[in-house]
Amino acid sequence: MLNYRITISGRVQGVGFRWSAYQLAQQLGVSGFVRNLPTGQVYIEAQGDSATLDRFTDRLAAGPTPYAKVSRVDKVTGPCQDYGHTFTIRR
């Protein structure tokens, strides 16, 4: 089990990015959360196995909505958390 802390830059707010990340996490069985940052970036904490998290990150980097334009994805490994096996959208 791994925990990724992901910061996504580009045109990622106001384009349905959080909702798309939520849906993708549900499909893949990833737990954690997604939220907008005041900097215009999106921050995600995602937890799961290595292959699933890499697939999740790759799909986010491609821009999960037609209006999103991802310019950068920064990912670091963090300590595992208890998200209750759910993925949520935070404000």
C-alpha positions in Angstrom: 0.0 0.0 0.0 1.3 3.4 -1.0 0.2 7.0 -0.5 0.9 9.6 -3.2 0.6 13.3 -2.6 -0.1 14.8 -6.0 -0.1 18.5 -7.0 -1.4 19.2 -10.5 -0.8 22.5 -12.3 -2.3 24.0 -15.4 -5.9 24.8 -16.2 -7.4 22.4 -13.6 -9.9 24.5 -11.7 -13.4 25.3 -13.0 -13.2 22.5 -15.6 -14.6 19.5 -13.6 -11.2 18.2 -12.7 -12.1 17.3 -9.1 -15.2 15.5 -10.1 -13.3 13.5 -12.8 -10.6 12.6 -10.3 -13.3 11.4 -7.9 -14.9 9.2 -10.6 -11.6 7.8 -11.7 -10.7 7.0 -8.1 -14.0 5.2 -7.7 -13.4 3.1 -10.8 -9.9 2.2 -9.8 -10.5 1.6 -6.1 -8.2 4.4 -4.9 -8.9 6.0 -1.5 -8.1 9.5 -0.4 -9.3 13.0 -1.4 -9.0 15.8 -3.9 -9.3 19.6 -3.3 -8.5 22.9 -5.1 -5.6 25.0 -3.8 -5.7 28.8 -3.6 -2.8 28.8 -6.1 -5.0 27.4 -8.9 -3.6 23.9 -8.6 -5.4 20.7 -7.5 -4.0 18.7 -4.6 -4.7 14.9 -4.3 -3.9 12.4 -1.7 -4.3 9.0 -3.2 -3.8 5.6 -1.6 -3.6 2.1 -3.1 -1.2 -0.3 -4.7 1.6 0.9 -6.9 0.2 -0.2 -10.2 -3.2 1.3 -9.5 -1.7 4.6 -8.3 0.5 4.8 -11.4 -2.5 4.3 -13.6 -4.5 6.9 -11.7 -1.7 9.4 -11.9 -1.1 8.8 -15.7 -4.8 9.3 -16.4 -4.9 12.6 -14.4 -1.8 13.8 -16.2 -3.6 13.3 -19.5 -6.3 15.6 -18.3 -9.4 13.7 -17.3 -11.8 16.3 -18.9 -11.7 17.9 -22.3 -11.4 21.3 -20.8 -8.5 20.5 -18.5 -4.9 21.3 -19.6 -2.4 19.7 -17.3 1.0 21.3 -17.5 2.7 19.6 -14.5 2.2 16.8 -12.1 4.3 16.6 -8.9 4.1 13.5 -6.9 5.7 12.5 -3.6 5.2 9.4 -1.5 3.8 10.1 2.0 2.8 8.0 5.0 -0.3 5.9 4.6 -3.5 7.3 6.1 -6.9 6.0 7.2 -9.3 7.3 4.5 -11.9 4.7 5.3 -11.6 3.1 1.9 -13.3 6.1 0.3 -12.3 9.0 -2.0 -13.8 12.4 -1.3 -14.0 15.8 -2.8 -12.9 18.5 -0.3 -13.5 22.2 -0.5 
